[in-house]
Every structure is written in structure tokens, then in C-alpha cells.
Amino acid sequence: MEWSPAVWVSDSRQFAREVIVEAKKITWPTQKEAVAGTIGVVVIVAIITTALSLVDALLGQLIQWILPGG
């Protein structure tokens, strides 16, 4: 591998060209798809948060029952 500035510039230009080619292949979701995905994520996070909160509360009560006066 050559370590000259000319090679660095050439490699950088080639990399930039490849990035542009790949960027043109990107397909963005429609607004409807983006909204549906966001709502799905919010619902799943709410469900997991509720479940973990219940487990935390139950384990806290269990620990208080096992170790009274703590």
C-alpha cells in the first residue's frame, strides 16, 4: 500500500463516489409508514415499561416482607 498524498486524494475521491452511488439507493418510508412505525414503538415501550414497573414493585414488596424493618 502506498502512503503518498496523491494516493490518499485518489482513494478519498473513489470513496466519495461510492458513497454517492449507495446514497442514491436509499428508499425513505412514506409518512404513513413512519407514523405507524413510531406508534408501534411507543406502544411496545409503554407495555415493557408497565411490565418492568410491576415486576419492580412486586420484588420491592417481596424484599420488604423478607427483611422487615429495613
C-alpha positions as CSV (number, residue, x, y, z in Angstrom):
1,M,0.0,0.0,0.0
2,E,1.3,3.4,-1.0
3,W,1.4,6.2,1.5
4,S,1.6,9.3,-0.6
5,P,-0.9,12.3,-0.5
6,A,-1.8,11.6,-4.2
7,V,-3.0,8.1,-3.3
8,W,-4.9,9.5,-0.3
9,V,-6.7,12.0,-2.5
10,S,-7.5,9.4,-5.2
11,D,-8.8,6.9,-2.6
12,S,-10.9,9.7,-0.9
13,R,-12.5,10.6,-4.3
14,Q,-13.2,7.0,-5.0
15,F,-14.8,6.6,-1.6
16,A,-16.9,9.7,-2.1
17,R,-18.1,8.4,-5.4
18,E,-19.1,5.1,-3.9
19,V,-20.9,6.8,-1.0
20,I,-22.9,8.9,-3.5
21,V,-23.9,5.8,-5.5
22,E,-25.0,4.0,-2.4
23,A,-26.9,7.0,-1.1
24,K,-28.9,7.1,-4.3
25,K,-30.2,3.6,-3.4
26,I,-31.9,4.7,-0.2
27,T,-35.6,4.5,-0.1
28,W,-37.4,6.5,2.5
29,P,-40.6,5.3,4.2
30,T,-43.9,7.2,3.4
31,Q,-45.3,9.4,6.1
32,K,-48.0,6.8,6.8
33,E,-45.3,4.1,7.3
34,A,-43.2,6.4,9.5
35,V,-46.2,7.3,11.7
36,A,-47.3,3.6,12.0
37,G,-43.7,2.6,13.0
38,T,-43.5,5.4,15.6
39,I,-46.8,4.4,17.1
40,G,-45.7,0.8,17.3
41,V,-42.5,1.7,19.1
42,V,-44.3,3.9,21.6
43,V,-46.9,1.1,22.3
44,I,-44.2,-1.5,22.8
45,V,-42.1,0.8,25.1
46,A,-45.3,1.5,27.2
47,I,-46.0,-2.2,27.6
48,I,-42.5,-3.0,28.5
49,T,-42.3,-0.1,30.9
50,T,-45.5,-1.2,32.6
51,A,-44.4,-4.8,32.9
52,L,-41.0,-3.8,34.4
53,S,-42.6,-1.4,36.8
54,L,-44.9,-4.1,38.1
55,V,-42.0,-6.6,38.5
56,D,-40.0,-3.9,40.3
57,A,-43.0,-3.1,42.7
58,L,-43.6,-6.8,43.4
59,L,-39.9,-7.5,44.1
60,G,-39.7,-4.5,46.3
61,Q,-42.7,-5.8,48.3
62,L,-41.1,-9.2,48.5
63,I,-37.8,-7.8,49.8
64,Q,-39.7,-5.8,52.5
65,W,-41.6,-8.9,53.5
66,I,-38.4,-11.0,53.7
67,L,-36.4,-8.3,55.5
68,P,-38.9,-6.5,57.8
69,G,-37.8,-3.2,59.4
70,G,-35.4,-2.4,56.6
